[in-house]
């Protein structure tokens, strides 16, 4: 009987781990586009503070522009555009 109890422990442990992985990998049922919309519209900012909302939106938009500019700079330096 003790052998059976030892065998059940890893099974329950693996089920617990798989359940946790499934919970963490699920993004709340949101698609990538919906998550990006929420990110750039500052849904995570304090809804009562309009300055924080607009500051977050502007900062994230400027960050996106900087990322695109760096990507263009990287491609131009790789392909040797003069």
N, C-alpha and C positions, 0 to 999 in steps of 0.2 A: 503493500500500500504506500509506503513512503516514496517509492519510485514513481508512482503515478502523480503524487503531489508535486514532486520536482519537475515532472514533465508539464504539468499544467501551468506552473509559474512562468516559464518562458512564453507559452502560448498567450497568456493574458497580458504579459509584458509587450509582446509584439503587437497584439491587437490595440493596446493602449497607445503605442507609438504610431501605428498606422492611423488611428483615429485623430491623433494630434496633428499629424502631417496633413491629413485631409482638411481639417479645420483651418490650419494656417495657410494652406495653399489656395483655398477658396477665398476669392477677393470680395466676399459678400455678394456674389452673383452679379457683380458689375463688370462691364466690358472695359477694355482699355480706353476706348473713346470716352465713356462715361466717367472713368476715373480721371482722365486728363481734363475734361470739362470741369469737374469738381475741383481739381487742383488749381487751374487757372482762374476759376471764378471765386477762389478763396472761401470755399465752404467751411474750411476748418478754422477760419478766423472768427473772432468774437462778433456775433451778428449785431450787437448793440453799438459797436464802435465803427462808424463809417470810415474814419481816418485809417484804422487798422486794415479794414477790408480793401480800401483803395491802395494803400501802401503795399499790401501783400500782392495785389493784382499787378501793380506797376513793377514791383521787384521781380516777380516771376516772369513777366513779359520781357523785361530787360535781360534777365538771365537767359531766356530762350534766344533772344537776338544775339547775345554774346556767344552762346553755344553755336549758333549757325555761322557767325562770323569766324570763329575759331576753326570750324569744320571746313569752311571755304579756304581759309588761310592754309590749313594742313594740306588740302588737296592741291592748291596752287604750288605749295612748296614741294610736294611729291612729284607732280607732273612737270615741274619746271616752267611754269608760265611766266614769261618775262614781263 
